[in-house]
Structure formats: structure tokens, C-alpha cells
Amino acid sequence: MGKVVLVTGVARQLGGRIARRISREPGVDRVVGVDAVAPGHDLGGTEFVRADIRHPMIAKILAEQAVDTVVHMDVSGTLPGKSNRAALKETNVIGTMQLLGACQQAPTVRRLVVKSTTSVYGSAPRDPAVFTETMPPKSLPSGGFAKDAVEVEGYVRGFARRRPDVAVAVLRFANILGPRADTPLAEYFSMPVLPTVFGYDPRLQFVHEDDVMDVLLLAIQEPRRSTLNSGTFNIAGDGVLLLSQTARRLGRPTVPVLLPAVTWMNQMLRTAGVTDFSPEQIRLLTHGRVVDTTQMRETLGFVPKFTTAEAFCDFARSRGPGLLPPERIAYVVDWLADAVAPEPAGSNQT
């Protein structure tokens, strides 16, 4: 018999996309999509069940559907429709606890894949140049989605100890971008003017939403060895971009804000409609974050199709031209460089 896969968070575009993709995979009999609200997009061959993972009903669904693979996508920085921070935290943390409790009681469950984030490493002045999966953060995230993800991973580790027969993969994604990205950072980059922290130009990593789909599909497959498809993996495209480079590629001007005024910056972003832009994300725009992806390549066996720069460029194209077209900026920069360059020695000699 083929797999029976349960996907949480299918009302979001990312959860809906992976449910559709899995339903087309050979060897998959059924895909059950779960969310507290009905999705506004097509789920393809996925069977939708309206259920809140914060409630014990999720255990009944696992048992009735004889689910053997769970893909937990309901850990996110945003909720469909209007929501407050308290509701988001409950879904991320309480919902995960309830789901893991249901998985622990379900004898049919053999594989668990959890969508997490590299935000668990935090962003601090004395961070290492590159984080590996075993490095603890210099400063634990104090709030927002990043703190939720830290708690979620703690509960997942506890579940893995209690059910050693279940293959557990935690995928720590760098900032996800692409034409359909709906993350708080995508909302930030969509602003006509980008507020930045004065004196800082952080290094950033991105992963394309198509690569997110591909690595999730890989993670639910039967491993060639028991060590594959289990563990914690950083997922990011090759290379880095500076925040100043992203602004130029978007064609958007920046407004530097002094570091003591970051509270005002946070309020401005929320006023502009950027949801859940927590102090942890302000720290990301101050200190940046880069992760090592050796385990992704060598153990998980995944190579992203998009580099960090390519993922960002695909996102930028989908947002249209900014106030300062990149080609015009390049022309002005080249013109200024030529204007201030010293003349070659002897150029005025006759």
C-alpha cells in the first residue's frame, strides 16, 4: 500500500502547494489536508478536513485516516486572514504540542517532517560567521515567530525520544522568497521605501519556494539508510546578499534609522501592514544571519536549484520595478565612479 500523508496548515499558499505536490507523487495513496479555516486555493487531489490542530480532534483524524506520514507546515509567522500575535503563538506552539501528542498515540505514524526556521539561531553582534546545526545561539530569540520555533523544536526533540521508531526531520529554512511568498520579510521587501538600521549592512540568505517544495518531497521519502531523512537540517540557497544589495536589486530607496530608534522602526513597519515584524526580525536586519548547508547536501542529499541571489531576483521580478530602477542606479554609480577617478599620469601631456 502507498503512503497516507497528513499536511497541516494547508490554508496557507505554501501548505496548499506541498499538499498538491504530494498528492501527485507515485506511491502516495491519499493526502489529508488540515487547517482551522477553509483554503481559498485549490488543493488538487488532497482531501481537506477542517480541524484546528490545537484541539484533540487531530488525534481522531490520524487514527481514522491511518496516517503514516505527517508534514507539519502549521508553524509560521502569519495566519490566514486577520489574526493577533496570541492566536499565532497558540497555533504554532499549542497546536504543535497537540499534534505531537496525537502522533505519539498513533501507531501507524512512521515519519514526521517539521517546517522550522533558521531564526532559531537568533541574530547577535558576536554570532559566528556561519551557523551549523549543532551550534547554540549566542542569544535566544526573545519573541515572535523565532521564539515559537525554538519552543516547537524542543517539543519535537521530546517526541523523537519518546517515539524512536518514527523518523523525524526538522527543516530549518532560511528566509523563503519567490513570486508567491507571503512572509513578513517578503512584505518588508515589498514596501516602496525600506527602513534600515544606520551603520549596518547585514548578510542575508534566502531559499526559493520551489526548492522548499522539492526538499519537503525528499524528506517524506523512504530513506536509503536509517540516518537519512532524519535529524535537523539547515536549508538555504548558496551564497549571501547584503541588505544594500537587495535594495538596489529591488530598485527601492532606503531610510537609515539610528539603532536607538528601532522601536519607532518596528511601529512604522506595523503601521505599513507588515505583520509580526518582531524585534527578532529587526535584529536580523541589523546583524544578519548565515547558516552552513553541508548536512543538507551530504546527509539529506538535496541541492537547491536556486542560489540566494537567484531566489531573490525571482522574487524581485514578481514585485515589479521600484522607485529607483536598478539599471539607472548602475548607470549613476558608473558615472560617479568615472567622474571622481583620477586621470592617468601623463594624460594632459602634448
Residue pairs with C-beta under 8 A, 6 or more apart in sequence:
1 29
2 27
2 28
2 29
2 30
3 27
3 28
3 29
3 68
3 69
3 220
4 28
4 29
4 30
4 31
4 32
4 65
4 66
4 67
4 68
4 69
4 108
5 22
5 28
5 30
5 31
5 32
5 67
5 68
5 69
5 70
5 71
5 220
6 31
6 32
6 33
6 34
6 61
6 62
6 65
6 67
6 69
6 70
6 71
7 15
7 18
7 19
7 22
7 31
7 32
7 33
7 34
7 46
7 71
7 73
8 15
8 34
8 35
8 53
8 70
8 71
8 72
8 73
8 74
8 95
8 99
9 15
9 34
9 35
9 72
9 73
9 74
9 75
9 76
10 16
10 19
10 33
10 34
10 35
10 39
10 43
10 46
10 48
10 73
11 35
11 36
11 37
11 38
11 39
11 40
11 80
12 35
12 73
12 76
12 78
12 80
12 182
13 41
13 180
13 182
14 73
14 76
14 176
14 182
14 209
14 212
15 33
15 35
15 73
15 74
16 33
16 39
16 41
16 42
16 43
17 180
17 209
17 213
18 71
18 73
18 212
18 213
18 216
18 217
19 31
19 33
19 43
19 44
19 46
20 42
20 43
20 44
20 45
20 46
21 213
21 216
21 217
22 28
22 31
22 46
22 71
22 217
22 220
23 31
23 43
23 44
23 45
23 46
24 44
24 45
25 217
30 47
30 65
31 45
31 46
31 47
32 46
32 47
32 48
32 49
32 61
32 65
32 67
33 39
33 43
33 46
33 47
33 48
33 49
34 48
34 49
34 50
34 51
34 53
34 58
34 61
34 74
35 48
35 50
35 51
35 74
35 80
36 50
36 51
36 52
36 53
36 54
36 91
37 50
37 80
37 81
38 48
38 50
39 48
39 80
40 80
49 61
51 57
51 58
51 61
52 58
52 95
53 74
53 91
53 95
53 96
53 98
53 99
54 90
54 91
54 94
54 95
54 98
55 98
56 98
56 102
58 98
58 99
58 102
59 101
59 102
59 105
59 106
61 67
61 102
62 70
62 102
62 103
62 105
62 106
62 108
62 109
63 105
63 106
63 108
66 108
67 106
67 108
67 109
68 108
68 109
68 110
68 111
69 109
69 110
69 111
69 112
69 113
69 220
70 99
70 103
70 109
70 111
70 112
70 113
71 113
71 115
71 216
71 220
72 96
72 99
72 112
72 113
72 114
72 115
73 115
74 91
74 92
74 95
74 96
74 99
75 92
75 96
75 114
75 115
75 116
75 117
75 148
75 149
75 152
76 88
76 92
76 115
76 145
77 88
77 144
77 145
77 183
77 184
77 275
77 276
78 88
78 182
78 183
78 184
78 275
78 276
79 87
79 88
79 91
85 144
85 276
88 145
88 148
88 276
89 148
92 145
92 148
92 149
92 151
92 152
93 148
93 151
93 152
93 155
96 114
96 152
96 155
96 156
97 155
100 155
100 156
100 158
100 159
103 109
103 112
103 159
103 163
103 166
104 159
104 162
104 163
109 163
109 166
110 165
110 166
110 167
111 166
111 167
111 168
111 169
111 220
111 229
112 156
112 159
112 166
112 167
112 168
112 169
113 168
113 169
113 171
113 216
113 219
113 220
114 152
114 153
114 156
114 168
114 169
114 170
114 171
115 171
115 173
115 216
116 149
116 152
116 153
116 170
116 171
116 172
116 173
116 232
117 145
117 146
117 149
117 172
117 173
118 131
118 172
118 173
118 174
118 175
118 205
118 234
118 236
118 289
118 291
119 141
119 145
119 146
119 149
119 280
119 284
119 289
120 137
120 141
120 146
120 149
120 150
120 153
120 172
121 127
121 131
121 135
121 137
121 289
121 291
122 137
122 138
122 139
122 140
122 141
122 146
122 280
122 283
122 289
123 202
123 280
123 283
123 284
123 286
123 287
123 288
123 289
124 137
124 138
124 139
124 283
124 287
125 287
126 138
127 137
127 138
127 287
127 289
128 135
129 290
130 290
130 291
130 292
131 234
131 289
131 290
131 291
131 292
132 234
132 291
132 292
132 294
132 295
133 172
133 231
133 232
133 233
133 234
133 292
133 295
140 147
140 150
141 147
141 149
141 150
141 280
142 279
142 280
143 278
143 279
143 280
144 276
144 278
144 279
144 280
144 281
145 184
145 276
145 278
145 280
146 278
146 280
146 281
147 280
153 170
153 232
156 168
156 170
159 166
159 168
160 166
160 168
167 223
167 226
167 229
167 230
168 230
168 231
169 219
169 229
169 230
169 231
169 232
169 233
169 300
170 231
170 232
170 233
171 215
171 216
171 219
171 233
171 235
172 232
172 233
172 234
172 235
172 291
173 207
173 212
173 235
173 236
174 205
174 206
174 207
174 234
174 235
174 236
174 237
174 291
174 308
175 183
175 185
175 204
175 205
175 206
175 207
176 183
176 186
176 206
176 207
176 208
176 209
176 212
177 183
177 185
177 186
177 189
177 206
177 207
177 208
177 209
177 311
177 312
177 314
177 315
178 208
178 209
178 210
178 311
178 314
178 315
178 318
179 209
179 314
179 315
179 317
179 318
180 209
180 318
181 209
181 315
184 274
184 275
184 276
184 277
184 281
185 281
185 284
186 315
187 273
187 274
187 275
187 277
188 194
188 269
188 274
188 277
188 281
189 246
189 250
189 252
189 315
189 316
189 319
190 319
191 252
191 269
191 272
191 274
192 252
192 322
192 323
193 252
193 253
193 254
193 255
193 323
194 247
194 250
194 252
194 253
194 254
194 255
195 254
195 255
195 256
195 257
195 265
195 268
195 269
196 243
196 244
196 247
196 254
196 255
196 256
196 257
196 285
197 256
197 257
197 259
197 262
197 265
197 282
197 285
197 286
198 256
198 257
198 258
198 259
199 256
199 259
200 243
200 259
200 285
200 286
200 287
201 242
201 243
201 244
202 242
202 243
202 284
202 285
202 286
202 287
202 288
202 289
203 240
203 241
203 242
203 288
203 289
203 290
204 240
204 241
204 242
204 243
204 246
204 284
204 288
204 289
204 308
205 236
205 237
205 239
205 240
205 241
205 289
205 290
205 291
205 308
206 236
206 237
206 241
206 308
206 311
206 312
206 315
207 235
207 236
207 237
207 304
207 306
207 308
207 311
208 237
208 304
208 305
208 306
208 310
208 311
208 314
210 305
210 306
211 235
211 237
211 304
211 305
211 306
211 311
212 235
214 302
214 304
214 305
215 235
215 296
215 300
215 302
215 304
218 229
218 300
218 301
218 302
219 229
219 300
220 229
221 229
222 229
223 229
223 230
227 299
228 299
228 300
228 301
229 300
231 295
231 299
232 295
233 295
233 296
233 299
233 300
234 291
234 292
234 293
234 295
234 296
235 293
235 296
235 302
235 304
236 291
236 293
236 296
236 304
236 308
237 304
237 306
237 307
237 308
237 309
237 310
237 311
238 293
238 304
238 307
238 308
239 307
239 308
239 309
240 290
240 308
241 249
241 308
241 309
241 312
243 285
243 288
244 254
246 312
247 253
247 254
248 324
248 326
248 329
249 312
249 313
249 316
249 326
250 316
250 319
250 322
250 326
251 321
251 322
251 323
251 324
251 325
251 326
251 329
252 322
252 323
252 324
253 322
253 323
253 324
257 264
257 265
259 286
262 279
262 282
262 286
265 282
266 277
266 278
266 279
266 282
269 277
270 277
296 302
297 303
306 314
